[in-house]
Amino acid sequence: MKNKLVDLNNHLFAQLERLGDEDLKGDALASEIERSRAITGVAKQLVQIGQLALDAEKFKQEHSATPVTNLPEMLESK
């Protein structure tokens, strides 16, 4: 899997830096704010999917005779 939650974190911080640019004014600032709203919406969905994957792994470990040691790929930090 190419994208991990750590990548999402990097994108969110990059967007925060763009929003913090004090040179942004008027239409450019409005566009960046709208872009931030879109990114935030997608990020929330990705975090919810990650939580669901983690919950599923926890369920498998709690109800399996053989312990599972791997996290879902999207949750890996490397």
N, CA, C, O and CB atoms as a CASP TS submission, in Angstrom:
PFRMAT TS
TARGET T0000
AUTHOR 0000-0000-0000
METHOD Language model
MODEL 1
PARENT N/A
ATOM      1  N   MET     1       0.849  -1.188   0.000  1.00  0.00           N
ATOM      2  CA  MET     1       0.000   0.000   0.000  1.00  0.00           C
ATOM      3  C   MET     1       0.890   1.244   0.000  1.00  0.00           C
ATOM      4  O   MET     1       1.864   1.320   0.748  1.00  0.00           O
ATOM      5  CB  MET     1      -0.964   0.002   1.232  1.00  0.00           C
ATOM      6  N   LYS     2       0.553   2.190  -0.823  1.00  0.00           N
ATOM      7  CA  LYS     2       1.388   3.370  -1.009  1.00  0.00           C
ATOM      8  C   LYS     2       1.167   4.422   0.081  1.00  0.00           C
ATOM      9  O   LYS     2       2.134   5.006   0.571  1.00  0.00           O
ATOM     10  CB  LYS     2       1.118   3.978  -2.367  1.00  0.00           C
ATOM     11  N   ASN     3      -0.060   4.666   0.460  1.00  0.00           N
ATOM     12  CA  ASN     3      -0.365   5.732   1.414  1.00  0.00           C
ATOM     13  C   ASN     3      -0.655   5.167   2.792  1.00  0.00           C
ATOM     14  O   ASN     3      -1.377   4.181   2.938  1.00  0.00           O
ATOM     15  CB  ASN     3      -1.551   6.560   0.930  1.00  0.00           C
ATOM     16  N   LYS     4      -0.086   5.801   3.787  1.00  0.00           N
ATOM     17  CA  LYS     4      -0.264   5.419   5.185  1.00  0.00           C
ATOM     18  C   LYS     4      -0.844   6.614   5.930  1.00  0.00           C
ATOM     19  O   LYS     4      -0.875   7.727   5.405  1.00  0.00           O
ATOM     20  CB  LYS     4       1.089   4.951   5.830  1.00  0.00           C
ATOM     21  N   LEU     5      -1.299   6.380   7.140  1.00  0.00           N
ATOM     22  CA  LEU     5      -1.840   7.487   7.922  1.00  0.00           C
ATOM     23  C   LEU     5      -0.772   8.535   8.230  1.00  0.00           C
ATOM     24  O   LEU     5      -1.092   9.708   8.424  1.00  0.00           O
ATOM     25  CB  LEU     5      -2.446   6.965   9.220  1.00  0.00           C
ATOM     26  N   VAL     6       0.494   8.120   8.275  1.00  0.00           N
ATOM     27  CA  VAL     6       1.569   9.086   8.481  1.00  0.00           C
ATOM     28  C   VAL     6       1.644  10.052   7.286  1.00  0.00           C
ATOM     29  O   VAL     6       1.982  11.223   7.455  1.00  0.00           O
ATOM     30  CB  VAL     6       2.928   8.356   8.680  1.00  0.00           C
ATOM     31  N   ASP     7       1.331   9.560   6.090  1.00  0.00           N
ATOM     32  CA  ASP     7       1.298  10.429   4.908  1.00  0.00           C
ATOM     33  C   ASP     7       0.173  11.455   5.024  1.00  0.00           C
ATOM     34  O   ASP     7       0.339  12.619   4.659  1.00  0.00           O
ATOM     35  CB  ASP     7       1.122   9.591   3.624  1.00  0.00           C
ATOM     36  N   LEU     8      -0.962  11.010   5.532  1.00  0.00           N
ATOM     37  CA  LEU     8      -2.079  11.935   5.758  1.00  0.00           C
ATOM     38  C   LEU     8      -1.656  13.031   6.729  1.00  0.00           C
ATOM     39  O   LEU     8      -1.957  14.206   6.520  1.00  0.00           O
ATOM     40  CB  LEU     8      -3.320  11.182   6.303  1.00  0.00           C
ATOM     41  N   ASN     9      -0.968  12.643   7.775  1.00  0.00           N
ATOM     42  CA  ASN     9      -0.481  13.612   8.756  1.00  0.00           C
ATOM     43  C   ASN     9       0.415  14.653   8.083  1.00  0.00           C
ATOM     44  O   ASN     9       0.300  15.847   8.358  1.00  0.00           O
ATOM     45  CB  ASN     9       0.285  12.896   9.888  1.00  0.00           C
ATOM     46  N   ASN    10       1.296  14.201   7.211  1.00  0.00           N
ATOM     47  CA  ASN    10       2.191  15.123   6.498  1.00  0.00           C
ATOM     48  C   ASN    10       1.404  16.082   5.602  1.00  0.00           C
ATOM     49  O   ASN    10       1.720  17.270   5.536  1.00  0.00           O
ATOM     50  CB  ASN    10       3.207  14.333   5.653  1.00  0.00           C
ATOM     51  N   HIS    11       0.383  15.570   4.917  1.00  0.00           N
ATOM     52  CA  HIS    11      -0.446  16.428   4.051  1.00  0.00           C
ATOM     53  C   HIS    11      -1.189  17.472   4.877  1.00  0.00           C
ATOM     54  O   HIS    11      -1.299  18.628   4.468  1.00  0.00           O
ATOM     55  CB  HIS    11      -1.455  15.578   3.246  1.00  0.00           C
ATOM     56  N   LEU    12      -1.694  17.071   6.028  1.00  0.00           N
ATOM     57  CA  LEU    12      -2.434  18.010   6.879  1.00  0.00           C
ATOM     58  C   LEU    12      -1.523  19.115   7.400  1.00  0.00           C
ATOM     59  O   LEU    12      -1.922  20.279   7.448  1.00  0.00           O
ATOM     60  CB  LEU    12      -3.084  17.269   8.056  1.00  0.00           C
ATOM     61  N   PHE    13      -0.303  18.757   7.790  1.00  0.00           N
ATOM     62  CA  PHE    13       0.629  19.789   8.250  1.00  0.00           C
ATOM     63  C   PHE    13       1.054  20.701   7.108  1.00  0.00           C
ATOM     64  O   PHE    13       1.241  21.900   7.319  1.00  0.00           O
ATOM     65  CB  PHE    13       1.860  19.147   8.888  1.00  0.00           C
ATOM     66  N   ALA    14       1.209  20.166   5.913  1.00  0.00           N
ATOM     67  CA  ALA    14       1.543  21.007   4.755  1.00  0.00           C
ATOM     68  C   ALA    14       0.413  21.997   4.484  1.00  0.00           C
ATOM     69  O   ALA    14       0.662  23.164   4.180  1.00  0.00           O
ATOM     70  CB  ALA    14       1.809  20.134   3.497  1.00  0.00           C
ATOM     71  N   GLN    15      -0.827  21.529   4.594  1.00  0.00           N
ATOM     72  CA  GLN    15      -1.967  22.421   4.381  1.00  0.00           C
ATOM     73  C   GLN    15      -2.017  23.497   5.462  1.00  0.00           C
ATOM     74  O   GLN    15      -2.320  24.655   5.175  1.00  0.00           O
ATOM     75  CB  GLN    15      -3.283  21.622   4.365  1.00  0.00           C
ATOM     76  N   LEU    16      -1.725  23.122   6.684  1.00  0.00           N
ATOM     77  CA  LEU    16      -1.692  24.088   7.781  1.00  0.00           C
ATOM     78  C   LEU    16      -0.644  25.169   7.513  1.00  0.00           C
ATOM     79  O   LEU    16      -0.876  26.346   7.788  1.00  0.00           O
ATOM     80  CB  LEU    16      -1.398  23.377   9.117  1.00  0.00           C
ATOM     81  N   GLU    17       0.492  24.768   6.984  1.00  0.00           N
ATOM     82  CA  GLU    17       1.529  25.746   6.649  1.00  0.00           C
ATOM     83  C   GLU    17       1.056  26.700   5.552  1.00  0.00           C
ATOM     84  O   GLU    17       1.325  27.900   5.607  1.00  0.00           O
ATOM     85  CB  GLU    17       2.813  25.031   6.205  1.00  0.00           C
ATOM     86  N   ARG    18       0.344  26.156   4.550  1.00  0.00           N
ATOM     87  CA  ARG    18      -0.177  27.025   3.483  1.00  0.00           C
ATOM     88  C   ARG    18      -1.184  28.018   4.051  1.00  0.00           C
ATOM     89  O   ARG    18      -1.192  29.186   3.662  1.00  0.00           O
ATOM     90  CB  ARG    18      -0.833  26.184   2.362  1.00  0.00           C
ATOM     91  N   LEU    19      -2.027  27.563   4.963  1.00  0.00           N
ATOM     92  CA  LEU    19      -3.001  28.467   5.571  1.00  0.00           C
ATOM     93  C   LEU    19      -2.336  29.532   6.439  1.00  0.00           C
ATOM     94  O   LEU    19      -2.871  30.628   6.603  1.00  0.00           O
ATOM     95  CB  LEU    19      -3.995  27.675   6.403  1.00  0.00           C
ATOM     96  N   GLY    20      -1.184  29.211   6.985  1.00  0.00           N
ATOM     97  CA  GLY    20      -0.468  30.157   7.832  1.00  0.00           C
ATOM     98  C   GLY    20       0.321  31.201   7.064  1.00  0.00           C
ATOM     99  O   GLY    20       0.923  32.090   7.666  1.00  0.00           O
ATOM    100  N   ASP    21       0.326  31.104   5.748  1.00  0.00           N
ATOM    101  CA  ASP    21       1.049  32.064   4.913  1.00  0.00           C
ATOM    102  C   ASP    21       0.364  33.423   5.012  1.00  0.00           C
ATOM    103  O   ASP    21      -0.739  33.611   4.499  1.00  0.00           O
ATOM    104  CB  ASP    21       1.114  31.582   3.430  1.00  0.00           C
ATOM    105  N   GLU    22       1.018  34.352   5.663  1.00  0.00           N
ATOM    106  CA  GLU    22       0.420  35.676   5.880  1.00  0.00           C
ATOM    107  C   GLU    22       0.333  36.506   4.603  1.00  0.00           C
ATOM    108  O   GLU    22      -0.325  37.546   4.594  1.00  0.00           O
ATOM    109  CB  GLU    22       1.218  36.436   6.913  1.00  0.00           C
ATOM    110  N   ASP    23       0.977  36.070   3.536  1.00  0.00           N
ATOM    111  CA  ASP    23       0.896  36.777   2.259  1.00  0.00           C
ATOM    112  C   ASP    23      -0.385  36.430   1.496  1.00  0.00           C
ATOM    113  O   ASP    23      -0.749  37.123   0.547  1.00  0.00           O
ATOM    114  CB  ASP    23       2.115  36.449   1.403  1.00  0.00           C
ATOM    115  N   LEU    24      -1.072  35.350   1.914  1.00  0.00           N
ATOM    116  CA  LEU    24      -2.322  34.982   1.246  1.00  0.00           C
ATOM    117  C   LEU    24      -3.415  35.974   1.609  1.00  0.00           C
ATOM    118  O   LEU    24      -3.663  36.254   2.781  1.00  0.00           O
ATOM    119  CB  LEU    24      -2.750  33.548   1.628  1.00  0.00           C
ATOM    120  N   LYS    25      -4.047  36.486   0.597  1.00  0.00           N
ATOM    121  CA  LYS    25      -5.109  37.473   0.818  1.00  0.00           C
ATOM    122  C   LYS    25      -6.211  37.251  -0.211  1.00  0.00           C
ATOM    123  O   LYS    25      -5.989  36.604  -1.235  1.00  0.00           O
ATOM    124  CB  LYS    25      -4.553  38.932   0.727  1.00  0.00           C
ATOM    125  N   GLY    26      -7.367  37.771   0.054  1.00  0.00           N
ATOM    126  CA  GLY    26      -8.468  37.788  -0.902  1.00  0.00           C
ATOM    127  C   GLY    26      -8.837  36.436  -1.465  1.00  0.00           C
ATOM    128  O   GLY    26      -9.052  35.474  -0.728  1.00  0.00           O
ATOM    129  N   ASP    27      -8.909  36.375  -2.797  1.00  0.00           N
ATOM    130  CA  ASP    27      -9.335  35.156  -3.482  1.00  0.00           C
ATOM    131  C   ASP    27      -8.390  33.980  -3.235  1.00  0.00           C
ATOM    132  O   ASP    27      -8.829  32.835  -3.122  1.00  0.00           O
ATOM    133  CB  ASP    27      -9.444  35.415  -4.967  1.00  0.00           C
ATOM    134  N   ALA    28      -7.096  34.272  -3.153  1.00  0.00           N
ATOM    135  CA  ALA    28      -6.122  33.202  -2.908  1.00  0.00           C
ATOM    136  C   ALA    28      -6.359  32.578  -1.538  1.00  0.00           C
ATOM    137  O   ALA    28      -6.293  31.357  -1.391  1.00  0.00           O
ATOM    138  CB  ALA    28      -4.675  33.744  -3.007  1.00  0.00           C
ATOM    139  N   LEU    29      -6.632  33.401  -0.547  1.00  0.00           N
ATOM    140  CA  LEU    29      -6.914  32.901   0.797  1.00  0.00           C
ATOM    141  C   LEU    29      -8.230  32.130   0.814  1.00  0.00           C
ATOM    142  O   LEU    29      -8.315  31.068   1.432  1.00  0.00           O
ATOM    143  CB  LEU    29      -6.963  34.063   1.807  1.00  0.00           C
ATOM    144  N   ALA    30      -9.241  32.644   0.152  1.00  0.00           N
ATOM    145  CA  ALA    30     -10.534  31.961   0.083  1.00  0.00           C
ATOM    146  C   ALA    30     -10.382  30.590  -0.586  1.00  0.00           C
ATOM    147  O   ALA    30     -10.978  29.610  -0.139  1.00  0.00           O
ATOM    148  CB  ALA    30     -11.562  32.825  -0.689  1.00  0.00           C
ATOM    149  N   SER    31      -9.598  30.526  -1.637  1.00  0.00           N
ATOM    150  CA  SER    31      -9.357  29.250  -2.319  1.00  0.00           C
ATOM    151  C   SER    31      -8.643  28.267  -1.409  1.00  0.00           C
ATOM    152  O   SER    31      -8.972  27.081  -1.381  1.00  0.00           O
ATOM    153  CB  SER    31      -8.538  29.470  -3.592  1.00  0.00           C
ATOM    154  N   GLU    32      -7.672  28.761  -0.670  1.00  0.00           N
ATOM    155  CA  GLU    32      -6.918  27.877   0.237  1.00  0.00           C
ATOM    156  C   GLU    32      -7.808  27.387   1.379  1.00  0.00           C
ATOM    157  O   GLU    32      -7.679  26.245   1.820  1.00  0.00           O
ATOM    158  CB  GLU    32      -5.679  28.611   0.810  1.00  0.00           C
ATOM    159  N   ILE    33      -8.692  28.229   1.848  1.00  0.00           N
ATOM    160  CA  ILE    33      -9.635  27.815   2.901  1.00  0.00           C
ATOM    161  C   ILE    33     -10.574  26.741   2.363  1.00  0.00           C
ATOM    162  O   ILE    33     -10.849  25.759   3.053  1.00  0.00           O
ATOM    163  CB  ILE    33     -10.451  29.032   3.427  1.00  0.00           C
ATOM    164  N   GLU    34     -11.064  26.913   1.152  1.00  0.00           N
ATOM    165  CA  GLU    34     -11.947  25.914   0.550  1.00  0.00           C
ATOM    166  C   GLU    34     -11.200  24.599   0.334  1.00  0.00           C
ATOM    167  O   GLU    34     -11.744  23.519   0.562  1.00  0.00           O
ATOM    168  CB  GLU    34     -12.518  26.431  -0.787  1.00  0.00           C
ATOM    169  N   ARG    35      -9.962  24.705  -0.103  1.00  0.00           N
ATOM    170  CA  ARG    35      -9.139  23.511  -0.278  1.00  0.00           C
ATOM    171  C   ARG    35      -8.953  22.800   1.063  1.00  0.00           C
ATOM    172  O   ARG    35      -9.008  21.571   1.128  1.00  0.00           O
ATOM    173  CB  ARG    35      -7.767  23.879  -0.891  1.00  0.00           C
ATOM    174  N   SER    36      -8.734  23.560   2.122  1.00  0.00           N
ATOM    175  CA  SER    36      -8.575  22.987   3.459  1.00  0.00           C
ATOM    176  C   SER    36      -9.826  22.249   3.901  1.00  0.00           C
ATOM    177  O   SER    36      -9.739  21.182   4.509  1.00  0.00           O
ATOM    178  CB  SER    36      -8.237  24.077   4.465  1.00  0.00           C
ATOM    179  N   ARG    37     -10.978  22.807   3.600  1.00  0.00           N
ATOM    180  CA  ARG    37     -12.242  22.140   3.949  1.00  0.00           C
ATOM    181  C   ARG    37     -12.362  20.796   3.226  1.00  0.00           C
ATOM    182  O   ARG    37     -12.787  19.801   3.813  1.00  0.00           O
ATOM    183  CB  ARG    37     -13.450  23.045   3.593  1.00  0.00           C
ATOM    184  N   ALA    38     -11.988  20.781   1.969  1.00  0.00           N
ATOM    185  CA  ALA    38     -12.049  19.534   1.195  1.00  0.00           C
ATOM    186  C   ALA    38     -11.066  18.503   1.756  1.00  0.00           C
ATOM    187  O   ALA    38     -11.413  17.334   1.924  1.00  0.00           O
ATOM    188  CB  ALA    38     -11.742  19.807  -0.298  1.00  0.00           C
ATOM    189  N   ILE    39      -9.852  18.940   2.040  1.00  0.00           N
ATOM    190  CA  ILE    39      -8.845  18.036   2.588  1.00  0.00           C
ATOM    191  C   ILE    39      -9.287  17.503   3.941  1.00  0.00           C
ATOM    192  O   ILE    39      -9.120  16.318   4.228  1.00  0.00           O
ATOM    193  CB  ILE    39      -7.491  18.746   2.712  1.00  0.00           C
ATOM    194  N   THR    40      -9.845  18.364   4.766  1.00  0.00           N
ATOM    195  CA  THR    40     -10.325  17.954   6.084  1.00  0.00           C
ATOM    196  C   THR    40     -11.425  16.907   5.971  1.00  0.00           C
ATOM    197  O   THR    40     -11.444  15.937   6.730  1.00  0.00           O
ATOM    198  CB  THR    40     -10.835  19.163   6.864  1.00  0.00           C
ATOM    199  N   GLY    41     -12.332  17.098   5.034  1.00  0.00           N
ATOM    200  CA  GLY    41     -13.407  16.124   4.832  1.00  0.00           C
ATOM    201  C   GLY    41     -12.880  14.753   4.444  1.00  0.00           C
ATOM    202  O   GLY    41     -13.329  13.735   4.972  1.00  0.00           O
ATOM    203  N   VAL    42     -11.929  14.730   3.524  1.00  0.00           N
ATOM    204  CA  VAL    42     -11.329  13.464   3.106  1.00  0.00           C
ATOM    205  C   VAL    42     -10.526  12.862   4.263  1.00  0.00           C
ATOM    206  O   VAL    42     -10.576  11.653   4.486  1.00  0.00           O
ATOM    207  CB  VAL    42     -10.423  13.671   1.861  1.00  0.00           C
ATOM    208  N   ALA    43      -9.797  13.689   4.992  1.00  0.00           N
ATOM    209  CA  ALA    43      -8.989  13.204   6.114  1.00  0.00           C
ATOM    210  C   ALA    43      -9.865  12.545   7.170  1.00  0.00           C
ATOM    211  O   ALA    43      -9.504  11.501   7.714  1.00  0.00           O
ATOM    212  CB  ALA    43      -8.189  14.355   6.739  1.00  0.00           C
ATOM    213  N   LYS    44     -11.007  13.144   7.462  1.00  0.00           N
ATOM    214  CA  LYS    44     -11.917  12.553   8.460  1.00  0.00           C
ATOM    215  C   LYS    44     -12.369  11.173   8.024  1.00  0.00           C
ATOM    216  O   LYS    44     -12.440  10.253   8.839  1.00  0.00           O
ATOM    217  CB  LYS    44     -13.141  13.458   8.688  1.00  0.00           C
ATOM    218  N   GLN    45     -12.673  11.022   6.758  1.00  0.00           N
ATOM    219  CA  GLN    45     -13.089   9.713   6.243  1.00  0.00           C
ATOM    220  C   GLN    45     -11.952   8.693   6.351  1.00  0.00           C
ATOM    221  O   GLN    45     -12.180   7.544   6.727  1.00  0.00           O
ATOM    222  CB  GLN    45     -13.553   9.836   4.778  1.00  0.00           C
ATOM    223  N   LEU    46     -10.744   9.109   6.025  1.00  0.00           N
ATOM    224  CA  LEU    46      -9.603   8.200   6.103  1.00  0.00           C
ATOM    225  C   LEU    46      -9.330   7.772   7.539  1.00  0.00           C
ATOM    226  O   LEU    46      -9.002   6.613   7.793  1.00  0.00           O
ATOM    227  CB  LEU    46      -8.361   8.857   5.510  1.00  0.00           C
ATOM    228  N   VAL    47      -9.463   8.698   8.473  1.00  0.00           N
ATOM    229  CA  VAL    47      -9.263   8.363   9.880  1.00  0.00           C
ATOM    230  C   VAL    47     -10.340   7.381  10.338  1.00  0.00           C
ATOM    231  O   VAL    47     -10.043   6.442  11.078  1.00  0.00           O
ATOM    232  CB  VAL    47      -9.283   9.639  10.757  1.00  0.00           C
ATOM    233  N   GLN    48     -11.574   7.585   9.912  1.00  0.00           N
ATOM    234  CA  GLN    48     -12.647   6.653  10.272  1.00  0.00           C
ATOM    235  C   GLN    48     -12.384   5.259   9.696  1.00  0.00           C
ATOM    236  O   GLN    48     -12.623   4.254  10.365  1.00  0.00           O
ATOM    237  CB  GLN    48     -14.003   7.182   9.773  1.00  0.00           C
ATOM    238  N   ILE    49     -11.897   5.200   8.469  1.00  0.00           N
ATOM    239  CA  ILE    49     -11.566   3.910   7.854  1.00  0.00           C
ATOM    240  C   ILE    49     -10.424   3.245   8.630  1.00  0.00           C
ATOM    241  O   ILE    49     -10.455   2.039   8.874  1.00  0.00           O
ATOM    242  CB  ILE    49     -11.175   4.094   6.354  1.00  0.00           C
ATOM    243  N   GLY    50      -9.423   4.032   9.014  1.00  0.00           N
ATOM    244  CA  GLY    50      -8.319   3.501   9.809  1.00  0.00           C
ATOM    245  C   GLY    50      -8.795   2.964  11.144  1.00  0.00           C
ATOM    246  O   GLY    50      -8.338   1.913  11.593  1.00  0.00           O
ATOM    247  N   GLN    51      -9.717   3.682  11.786  1.00  0.00           N
ATOM    248  CA  GLN    51     -10.265   3.225  13.062  1.00  0.00           C
ATOM    249  C   GLN    51     -11.033   1.925  12.881  1.00  0.00           C
ATOM    250  O   GLN    51     -10.937   1.027  13.717  1.00  0.00           O
ATOM    251  CB  GLN    51     -11.176   4.297  13.675  1.00  0.00           C
ATOM    252  N   LEU    52     -11.792   1.816  11.800  1.00  0.00           N
ATOM    253  CA  LEU    52     -12.528   0.586  11.517  1.00  0.00           C
ATOM    254  C   LEU    52     -11.566  -0.588  11.311  1.00  0.00           C
ATOM    255  O   LEU    52     -11.800  -1.684  11.820  1.00  0.00           O
ATOM    256  CB  LEU    52     -13.420   0.769  10.275  1.00  0.00           C
ATOM    257  N   ALA    53     -10.482  -0.353  10.560  1.00  0.00           N
ATOM    258  CA  ALA    53      -9.492  -1.412  10.331  1.00  0.00           C
ATOM    259  C   ALA    53      -8.842  -1.831  11.649  1.00  0.00           C
ATOM    260  O   ALA    53      -8.631  -3.021  11.886  1.00  0.00           O
ATOM    261  CB  ALA    53      -8.413  -0.940   9.330  1.00  0.00           C
ATOM    262  N   LEU    54      -8.526  -0.866  12.500  1.00  0.00           N
ATOM    263  CA  LEU    54      -7.929  -1.170  13.792  1.00  0.00           C
ATOM    264  C   LEU    54      -8.905  -1.945  14.679  1.00  0.00           C
ATOM    265  O   LEU    54      -8.521  -2.918  15.327  1.00  0.00           O
ATOM    266  CB  LEU    54      -7.488   0.119  14.488  1.00  0.00           C
ATOM    267  N   ASP    55     -10.154  -1.516  14.707  1.00  0.00           N
ATOM    268  CA  ASP    55     -11.180  -2.230  15.478  1.00  0.00           C
ATOM    269  C   ASP    55     -11.337  -3.664  14.992  1.00  0.00           C
ATOM    270  O   ASP    55     -11.510  -4.580  15.797  1.00  0.00           O
ATOM    271  CB  ASP    55     -12.523  -1.500  15.387  1.00  0.00           C
ATOM    272  N   ALA    56     -11.278  -3.862  13.682  1.00  0.00           N
ATOM    273  CA  ALA    56     -11.389  -5.215  13.126  1.00  0.00           C
ATOM    274  C   ALA    56     -10.211  -6.082  13.568  1.00  0.00           C
ATOM    275  O   ALA    56     -10.395  -7.251  13.906  1.00  0.00           O
ATOM    276  CB  ALA    56     -11.458  -5.162  11.587  1.00  0.00           C
ATOM    277  N   GLU    57      -9.000  -5.512  13.568  1.00  0.00           N
ATOM    278  CA  GLU    57      -7.826  -6.260  14.023  1.00  0.00           C
ATOM    279  C   GLU    57      -7.947  -6.605  15.503  1.00  0.00           C
ATOM    280  O   GLU    57      -7.622  -7.721  15.909  1.00  0.00           O
ATOM    281  CB  GLU    57      -6.539  -5.454  13.770  1.00  0.00           C
ATOM    282  N   LYS    58      -8.411  -5.659  16.306  1.00  0.00           N
ATOM    283  CA  LYS    58      -8.605  -5.926  17.735  1.00  0.00           C
ATOM    284  C   LYS    58      -9.622  -7.047  17.933  1.00  0.00           C
ATOM    285  O   LYS    58      -9.427  -7.926  18.772  1.00  0.00           O
ATOM    286  CB  LYS    58      -9.068  -4.647  18.471  1.00  0.00           C
ATOM    287  N   PHE    59     -10.692  -7.016  17.169  1.00  0.00           N
ATOM    288  CA  PHE    59     -11.721  -8.049  17.260  1.00  0.00           C
ATOM    289  C   PHE    59     -11.130  -9.417  16.916  1.00  0.00           C
ATOM    290  O   PHE    59     -11.376 -10.403  17.610  1.00  0.00           O
ATOM    291  CB  PHE    59     -12.905  -7.722  16.323  1.00  0.00           C
ATOM    292  N   LYS    60     -10.339  -9.462  15.823  1.00  0.00           N
ATOM    293  CA  LYS    60      -9.720 -10.724  15.422  1.00  0.00           C
ATOM    294  C   LYS    60      -8.808 -11.252  16.528  1.00  0.00           C
ATOM    295  O   LYS    60      -8.815 -12.448  16.822  1.00  0.00           O
ATOM    296  CB  LYS    60      -8.925 -10.544  14.117  1.00  0.00           C
ATOM    297  N   GLN    61      -8.032 -10.371  17.134  1.00  0.00           N
ATOM    298  CA  GLN    61      -7.115 -10.809  18.184  1.00  0.00           C
ATOM    299  C   GLN    61      -7.860 -11.297  19.417  1.00  0.00           C
ATOM    300  O   GLN    61      -7.449 -12.274  20.042  1.00  0.00           O
ATOM    301  CB  GLN    61      -6.175  -9.677  18.565  1.00  0.00           C
ATOM    302  N   GLU    62      -8.940 -10.635  19.769  1.00  0.00           N
ATOM    303  CA  GLU    62      -9.714 -11.015  20.946  1.00  0.00           C
ATOM    304  C   GLU    62     -10.459 -12.324  20.738  1.00  0.00           C
ATOM    305  O   GLU    62     -10.716 -13.042  21.705  1.00  0.00           O
ATOM    306  CB  GLU    62     -10.694  -9.919  21.300  1.00  0.00           C
ATOM    307  N   HIS    63     -10.812 -12.650  19.499  1.00  0.00           N
ATOM    308  CA  HIS    63     -11.655 -13.805  19.225  1.00  0.00           C
ATOM    309  C   HIS    63     -10.949 -14.884  18.406  1.00  0.00           C
ATOM    310  O   HIS    63     -11.600 -15.751  17.824  1.00  0.00           O
ATOM    311  CB  HIS    63     -12.896 -13.364  18.507  1.00  0.00           C
ATOM    312  N   SER    64      -9.637 -14.829  18.361  1.00  0.00           N
ATOM    313  CA  SER    64      -8.874 -15.804  17.588  1.00  0.00           C
ATOM    314  C   SER    64      -7.983 -16.614  18.515  1.00  0.00           C
ATOM    315  O   SER    64      -7.423 -16.079  19.472  1.00  0.00           O
ATOM    316  CB  SER    64      -8.029 -15.107  16.501  1.00  0.00           C
ATOM    317  N   ALA    65      -7.854 -17.894  18.233  1.00  0.00           N
ATOM    318  CA  ALA    65      -6.970 -18.746  19.021  1.00  0.00           C
ATOM    319  C   ALA    65      -5.506 -18.420  18.742  1.00  0.00           C
ATOM    320  O   ALA    65      -4.651 -18.627  19.603  1.00  0.00           O
ATOM    321  CB  ALA    65      -7.248 -20.222  18.725  1.00  0.00           C
ATOM    322  N   THR    66      -5.211 -17.915  17.553  1.00  0.00           N
ATOM    323  CA  THR    66      -3.856 -17.553  17.168  1.00  0.00           C
ATOM    324  C   THR    66      -3.729 -16.040  17.163  1.00  0.00           C
ATOM    325  O   THR    66      -4.431 -15.376  16.400  1.00  0.00           O
ATOM    326  CB  THR    66      -3.494 -18.141  15.784  1.00  0.00           C
ATOM    327  N   PRO    67      -2.845 -15.464  17.999  1.00  0.00           N
ATOM    328  CA  PRO    67      -2.686 -14.002  18.022  1.00  0.00           C
ATOM    329  C   PRO    67      -2.218 -13.453  16.673  1.00  0.00           C
ATOM    330  O   PRO    67      -1.387 -14.058  15.997  1.00  0.00           O
ATOM    331  CB  PRO    67      -1.693 -13.601  19.113  1.00  0.00           C
ATOM    332  N   VAL    68      -2.753 -12.327  16.306  1.00  0.00           N
ATOM    333  CA  VAL    68      -2.379 -11.650  15.066  1.00  0.00           C
ATOM    334  C   VAL    68      -1.366 -10.571  15.429  1.00  0.00           C
ATOM    335  O   VAL    68      -1.613  -9.763  16.324  1.00  0.00           O
ATOM    336  CB  VAL    68      -3.638 -11.038  14.329  1.00  0.00           C
ATOM    337  N   THR    69      -0.233 -10.553  14.744  1.00  0.00           N
ATOM    338  CA  THR    69       0.817  -9.582  15.085  1.00  0.00           C
ATOM    339  C   THR    69       0.934  -8.446  14.080  1.00  0.00           C
ATOM    340  O   THR    69       1.645  -7.473  14.330  1.00  0.00           O
ATOM    341  CB  THR    69       2.145 -10.284  15.194  1.00  0.00           C
ATOM    342  N   ASN    70       0.252  -8.553  12.954  1.00  0.00           N
ATOM    343  CA  ASN    70       0.370  -7.525  11.907  1.00  0.00           C
ATOM    344  C   ASN    70      -0.778  -6.530  12.015  1.00  0.00           C
ATOM    345  O   ASN    70      -1.927  -6.907  12.243  1.00  0.00           O
ATOM    346  CB  ASN    70       0.386  -8.171  10.497  1.00  0.00           C
ATOM    347  N   LEU    71      -0.449  -5.267  11.848  1.00  0.00           N
ATOM    348  CA  LEU    71      -1.470  -4.233  11.722  1.00  0.00           C
ATOM    349  C   LEU    71      -1.880  -4.133  10.254  1.00  0.00           C
ATOM    350  O   LEU    71      -1.118  -4.537   9.376  1.00  0.00           O
ATOM    351  CB  LEU    71      -0.951  -2.856  12.255  1.00  0.00           C
ATOM    352  N   PRO    72      -3.058  -3.609   9.978  1.00  0.00           N
ATOM    353  CA  PRO    72      -3.398  -3.348   8.577  1.00  0.00           C
ATOM    354  C   PRO    72      -2.351  -2.413   7.961  1.00  0.00           C
ATOM    355  O   PRO    72      -1.826  -1.529   8.637  1.00  0.00           O
ATOM    356  CB  PRO    72      -4.827  -2.727   8.459  1.00  0.00           C
ATOM    357  N   GLU    73      -2.057  -2.614   6.686  1.00  0.00           N
ATOM    358  CA  GLU    73      -1.002  -1.826   6.024  1.00  0.00           C
ATOM    359  C   GLU    73      -1.171  -0.320   6.188  1.00  0.00           C
ATOM    360  O   GLU    73      -0.194   0.396   6.409  1.00  0.00           O
ATOM    361  CB  GLU    73      -0.967  -2.158   4.556  1.00  0.00           C
ATOM    362  N   MET    74      -2.395   0.156   6.081  1.00  0.00           N
ATOM    363  CA  MET    74      -2.600   1.608   6.122  1.00  0.00           C
ATOM    364  C   MET    74      -2.236   2.208   7.473  1.00  0.00           C
ATOM    365  O   MET    74      -2.033   3.418   7.571  1.00  0.00           O
ATOM    366  CB  MET    74      -4.042   1.939   5.794  1.00  0.00           C
ATOM    367  N   LEU    75      -2.150   1.387   8.516  1.00  0.00           N
ATOM    368  CA  LEU    75      -1.835   1.882   9.849  1.00  0.00           C
ATOM    369  C   LEU    75      -0.341   1.853  10.154  1.00  0.00           C
ATOM    370  O   LEU    75       0.098   2.379  11.177  1.00  0.00           O
ATOM    371  CB  LEU    75      -2.574   1.075  10.878  1.00  0.00           C
ATOM    372  N   GLU    76       0.440   1.236   9.264  1.00  0.00           N
ATOM    373  CA  GLU    76       1.875   1.163   9.483  1.00  0.00           C
ATOM    374  C   GLU    76       2.480   2.566   9.411  1.00  0.00           C
ATOM    375  O   GLU    76       2.009   3.426   8.667  1.00  0.00           O
ATOM    376  CB  GLU    76       2.538   0.227   8.447  1.00  0.00           C
ATOM    377  N   SER    77       3.519   2.772  10.193  1.00  0.00           N
ATOM    378  CA  SER    77       4.149   4.107  10.200  1.00  0.00           C
ATOM    379  C   SER    77       5.428   4.163   9.386  1.00  0.00           C
ATOM    380  O   SER    77       6.055   5.219   9.298  1.00  0.00           O
ATOM    381  CB  SER    77       4.450   4.531  11.618  1.00  0.00           C
ATOM    382  N   LYS    78       5.820   3.069   8.800  1.00  0.00           N
ATOM    383  CA  LYS    78       7.079   3.059   8.021  1.00  0.00           C
ATOM    384  C   LYS    78       6.803   3.214   6.558  1.00  0.00           C
ATOM    385  O   LYS    78       7.734   3.228   5.752  1.00  0.00           O
ATOM    386  CB  LYS    78       7.864   1.771   8.257  1.00  0.00           C
TER
END
